[in-house]
Amino acid sequence: MSQATEPARVASATPIQADWELDYYSRPILEADGKKRWDLLICSTPLAERPGPQFRWALNCPAASVNSQWLREALEQALAVAAEQGFAPPRKLRCWRASMRTMVQRAAETLGFELVPSRRCYALVEWLQERQATVYPAEEGYMAGPLAPPPQPIQPLAVPLPEAARGDSWSWASLPLAALREAVDWEVSFPGLLPLPAGPGGEPLDSELMVSGLRLFSASRSLAIAGWIAGLEPVRLEVSGGQLVLEAGLEDRWLLGNLEAEEAAAAAEAFQAARQQAAGLQFLAVQSSEQQPGFDGFWILRDLPDG
């Protein structure tokens, strides 16, 4: 097995605490035995409130060795490398592929990790896109050209929020990117912030870019609703037909409201523009009223491709 790591860093006096994001899957590379190569990718989840070094670790896995025992041993290696770089063991391990959930669960449980099935793995998705563009094509056995796409899973229907999690009302909202850069200083009971991404060419995004989002209001249950949404692992907002949907977790889809045709078309256009111009940024806020000075919940979301 071969591995690749980021350059070693000097360990800090206080270990860096960060969650991990994991992808264990086959890649478009044929090994000498005619089987696809697998690799394990692990990266730390960057925190908006604490910029600093990030952990990245990759390990190749022969197709014949794909199992939870191999994964457990690889995770132990990753823990040792992370410790050398000044990182504490993660409290949560996010796995973003539903097909690998059981195998990852078996390996994670033996090491005491809390496994969180979630597509809220934005750093991992960006790294995987980077490797697909620059790393895998340079490997011997790379399968260039169009490949047969994997079968698309049937998208589950969006289900209404539980009664206890429904607000009194909701409204569209937008914020300039400059405001989101200050979100770490806001008063938020349940924050879900992210470092803001760069633009398509790696340049900083324009501070005047407007980011689309949604505000949920509940005069009596806003804090409880925020806590409930925090446990969902919210990923992105989308317009599906005439429905406004919150995608969360691995496959969850929650119905937030029904839209008139004109409103649905405008919202879908705004979200598409955000993906193209603002790296897919969105936001979701929960407040007791429009006059509340802070937020009971505030999440930065990103509309990114799943794979």
C-alpha positions in Angstrom: 0.0 0.0 0.0 1.2 3.5 -0.7 0.1 6.6 1.0 0.2 10.4 0.4 0.0 13.0 3.1 0.2 16.7 3.3 3.7 17.9 4.5 4.2 17.4 8.1 3.6 20.3 10.4 4.9 21.2 13.8 2.5 19.9 16.4 1.0 22.7 18.5 1.0 22.6 22.2 -2.8 22.1 22.2 -4.0 19.5 19.7 -6.3 20.8 17.0 -9.8 19.4 17.4 -11.7 18.9 14.1 -14.2 16.4 12.7 -13.2 14.1 9.8 -14.8 13.6 6.4 -14.2 10.2 4.7 -14.5 8.7 1.3 -13.7 5.0 0.7 -14.4 4.1 -2.9 -13.2 2.9 -6.3 -11.4 5.2 -8.6 -11.1 5.3 -12.5 -7.7 3.4 -12.4 -7.2 -0.2 -13.5 -4.6 -2.1 -11.5 -2.4 -4.8 -13.1 -4.9 -7.5 -12.1 -7.6 -5.8 -14.1 -9.6 -4.6 -11.1 -10.3 -1.0 -10.2 -8.2 0.7 -7.6 -9.8 1.8 -4.4 -8.5 4.5 -2.1 -9.4 6.0 1.2 -9.5 9.8 1.5 -9.7 11.5 4.9 -9.7 15.3 5.5 -10.5 17.4 8.5 -13.6 19.7 8.4 -12.4 23.3 8.3 -13.9 25.6 10.9 -14.9 29.2 10.0 -14.3 30.3 13.6 -10.8 28.8 13.7 -8.8 29.1 10.5 -5.7 27.1 10.4 -4.0 23.9 9.1 -6.1 21.2 7.7 -5.5 17.4 7.8 -5.5 15.4 4.5 -4.6 11.8 4.1 -4.9 9.3 1.3 -4.2 5.6 1.2 -4.5 3.2 -1.8 -6.4 0.0 -1.3 -6.2 -3.1 -3.6 -9.7 -4.2 -4.7 -9.2 -7.6 -3.0 -8.6 -5.9 0.4 -11.8 -3.9 0.5 -13.3 -4.7 3.9 -13.9 -3.2 7.3 -10.8 -4.7 8.8 -8.6 -3.0 6.2 -10.4 0.2 6.8 -10.0 -0.1 10.6 -6.2 -0.5 10.2 -6.1 2.4 7.8 -8.0 4.6 10.2 -5.5 3.7 12.9 -2.7 4.8 10.6 -4.5 8.0 9.9 -4.9 8.7 13.6 -1.1 8.3 14.1 -0.3 10.6 11.2 -2.8 13.2 12.4 -1.3 13.1 15.9 2.2 13.8 14.4 0.7 16.9 12.6 -0.9 18.2 15.9 -4.4 17.0 15.5 -6.5 15.4 18.2 -8.7 12.3 17.3 -11.9 13.4 15.7 -15.1 13.4 17.7 -17.2 12.8 14.5 -16.5 10.9 11.3 -18.7 11.9 8.4 -19.3 9.3 5.7 -21.0 10.6 2.5 -21.7 7.5 0.5 -24.8 5.5 1.4 -23.4 2.4 -0.3 -20.3 2.3 2.1 -22.1 3.2 5.3 -22.3 -0.3 6.8 -18.6 -1.0 6.1 -17.5 2.3 7.5 -19.8 1.9 10.5 -18.1 -1.4 11.4 -14.7 0.1 11.3 -15.6 3.3 13.1 -17.4 1.6 16.0 -14.3 -0.4 16.9 -12.3 2.8 17.3 -14.9 4.7 19.2 -15.8 7.1 16.4 -19.2 8.7 16.2 -20.2 8.0 12.6 -22.4 10.7 11.0 -23.9 9.7 7.7 -23.8 13.1 5.9 -23.3 14.8 2.6 -22.2 17.9 4.6 -18.7 17.0 3.5 -17.9 20.1 1.4 -14.1 20.0 2.0 -14.0 16.3 0.9 -16.0 17.0 -2.2 -13.6 19.8 -3.3 -10.6 17.6 -2.6 -12.1 14.7 -4.6 -12.8 17.0 -7.5 -9.2 18.2 -7.3 -7.9 14.6 -7.4 -10.2 13.7 -10.3 -8.8 16.6 -12.3 -5.1 16.4 -11.5 -4.1 13.2 -9.6 -5.9 10.2 -11.1 -5.3 11.2 -14.8 -1.5 11.1 -14.1 -1.7 7.5 -12.7 -0.8 4.4 -14.8 -3.9 2.5 -15.7 -6.1 5.7 -15.7 -9.3 5.0 -17.6 -9.5 8.1 -19.8 -12.6 9.1 -21.7 -16.3 8.8 -20.9 -17.2 6.0 -18.5 -20.6 4.4 -18.1 -22.3 6.4 -15.3 -23.3 4.4 -12.2 -27.1 3.9 -11.9 -28.7 6.8 -10.2 -30.5 6.0 -7.0 -34.2 6.8 -7.0 -34.6 10.1 -5.3 -36.8 9.8 -2.3 -39.9 11.9 -2.0 -39.7 15.0 0.2 -41.6 14.5 3.4 -43.2 17.3 5.5 -41.3 18.4 8.6 -42.6 16.9 11.8 -45.2 19.1 13.5 -42.9 20.0 16.3 -40.2 21.3 13.8 -42.5 23.5 11.7 -42.2 27.2 12.0 -45.0 29.7 11.9 -43.7 31.1 8.6 -40.7 31.4 6.3 -39.4 33.9 3.8 -36.7 34.2 1.1 -33.7 36.2 2.1 -30.3 37.2 0.6 -27.1 38.4 2.1 -24.0 39.9 0.6 -20.9 37.7 0.9 -19.3 40.4 3.0 -22.0 39.7 5.7 -21.3 36.0 5.7 -17.6 36.7 6.3 -18.7 38.3 9.6 -21.0 35.4 10.7 -18.4 34.0 13.1 -19.1 37.1 15.3 -22.9 36.7 15.3 -24.9 35.5 18.2 -26.1 32.0 17.1 -27.3 29.2 19.4 -26.8 26.5 16.8 -24.2 27.5 14.3 -23.2 25.6 11.2 -20.6 27.9 9.6 -18.0 27.1 7.0 -15.0 29.0 5.7 -16.1 30.7 2.5 -14.8 29.0 -0.6 -12.8 30.6 -3.4 -14.1 31.3 -6.9 -13.8 29.0 -9.9 -10.2 30.3 -10.6 -9.1 30.2 -7.0 -9.6 33.9 -6.5 -11.6 35.3 -3.6 -15.3 35.7 -4.2 -16.6 39.2 -4.7 -17.7 40.6 -1.3 -20.8 42.1 -3.0 -22.1 38.8 -4.4 -25.6 38.1 -3.0 -26.1 34.7 -1.5 -29.6 33.3 -1.5 -31.2 31.7 1.6 -34.2 31.1 3.7 -35.4 32.3 7.1 -37.7 30.2 9.2 -39.7 31.9 12.0 -41.4 30.5 15.1 -42.4 32.7 18.0 -42.5 29.9 20.6 -40.3 27.0 19.2 -37.5 28.6 17.3 -34.7 27.3 19.5 -36.1 23.8 19.5 -36.5 23.9 15.7 -32.9 25.1 15.4 -31.7 22.2 17.5 -33.7 19.7 15.5 -32.3 21.0 12.2 -28.8 20.9 13.6 -29.2 17.1 14.0 -30.3 16.7 10.4 -26.9 17.6 8.8 -28.5 20.2 6.4 -26.8 20.1 3.0 -28.6 22.4 0.5 -31.9 24.0 -0.5 -33.4 23.0 -3.8 -36.5 23.6 -5.9 -38.0 20.3 -7.1 -41.1 20.9 -9.3 -43.2 23.2 -7.2 -41.7 22.3 -3.9 -39.0 23.9 -1.8 -36.9 21.1 -0.3 -34.2 20.9 2.3 -31.7 18.1 1.5 -30.0 16.7 4.6 -28.0 13.7 5.9 -27.3 11.1 3.2 -30.7 10.8 1.5 -33.2 12.9 3.5 -35.4 15.4 1.8 -37.7 17.6 3.8 -40.6 19.6 2.3 -40.4 23.2 3.5 -43.2 24.6 1.3 -45.1 24.6 -1.9 -44.4 27.3 -4.5 -46.3 28.9 -7.3 -44.9 28.2 -10.7 -43.4 31.7 -11.2 -41.8 31.7 -7.7 -40.4 28.2 -8.2 -38.8 29.2 -11.5 -37.2 32.3 -9.9 -35.9 30.4 -7.0 -34.4 27.6 -9.1 -32.7 30.2 -11.3 -31.2 31.9 -8.2 -29.8 28.7 -6.9 -28.4 27.8 -10.3 -26.7 31.2 -10.5 -25.3 30.7 -7.0 -23.7 27.4 -8.0 -22.0 29.1 -11.0 -21.0 32.4 -9.4 -20.7 31.8 -5.7 -19.5 28.2 -5.4 -23.0 27.1 -4.6 -23.3 29.0 -1.4 -26.7 29.2 0.3 -27.9 29.8 3.9 -30.6 28.7 6.3 -31.6 30.7 9.3 -34.0 30.1 12.2 -35.3 33.0 14.3 -38.2 33.8 16.6 -39.1 36.8 14.5 -37.7 39.2 12.0 -36.8 41.5 14.9 -34.6 39.0 16.7 -31.1 40.5 16.9 -29.4 37.1 16.7 -30.2 33.6 15.4 -31.3 30.5 17.1 -29.8 28.6 14.1 -27.7 29.6 11.1 -26.2 27.3 8.6 -24.0 28.0 5.6 -25.0 25.5 2.9 -23.4 24.6 -0.5 -25.1 23.3 -3.6 -22.3 21.0 -4.8 -22.5 17.9 -7.0 -22.6 14.7 -5.0 -19.9 12.9 -6.9 
